[in-house]
Amino acid sequence: MLMMPDTQPQQLLTRVLLALSLLMMSGCASMMASLSGDGHIDEPSSTRTFGTYVEDQNIELKIKANLYNADPHYKDANISVFSYNRIVLLTGQIPSQDLLDRATRIAEKVRLVRKVHNEMAVSEPTSLAIRVNDSWITTKINAHMLATKDFPASKVKVLTENGVVYLMGLLTENEANWAVDIVRQVYGVRKIVKIIEYRS
């Protein structure tokens, strides 16, 4: 039986750790570069940096926590929070218009949030079957985008809520139209909403 030298797994692990370190350093450098002299975040560039990706994750967590702390009724609602390049999308179903309006104000107060799109509906939460179907639609769209030659799939975030597909990202106008064309090929999509930042 041929034994693999012990050094090979170690070398592979070292290379993986080195690659991750370089990625982290690059992301931190990009994030620091986006800070102005007075410590404020400048307007974003045409690409989402690793630093902004981390900020988006924190924004999503903070908004959810702030909603739950503001009113226990938010915990009974079906709320999804997404952030892309510090632009926030709220989707789902909520018991009242007052809670819906308050959700926008709560999200807007979170540090670094640039804009909030509240697409929630005042209604009962969707069924498990609908949510599973939404996940399946999102999966199919992502697969189509990845399989489409030259399409910048990494610059698009796809979300589906009750058959409505939301497209978030940093794209040119042509790329955004291309994304819509891809989504239209997927069965089960009721509507397409673009929440796109257009870049030149």
Salt bridges, closest charged atoms under 4 A:
ASP38 OD2 - HIS40 NE2 3.94
GLU43 OE1 - ARG114 NH2 3.69
GLU55 OE1 - ARG86 NE 3.48
ASP56 OD2 - ARG48 NH1 2.61
GLU60 OE2 - LYS157 NZ 3.23
ASP71 OD1 - HIS73 ND1 2.76
ASP71 OD2 - ARG102 NH1 3.20
GLU175 OE1 - ARG199 NH2 3.04
ASP181 OD1 - ARG184 NH1 3.65
GLU197 OE2 - ARG114 NH2 2.71
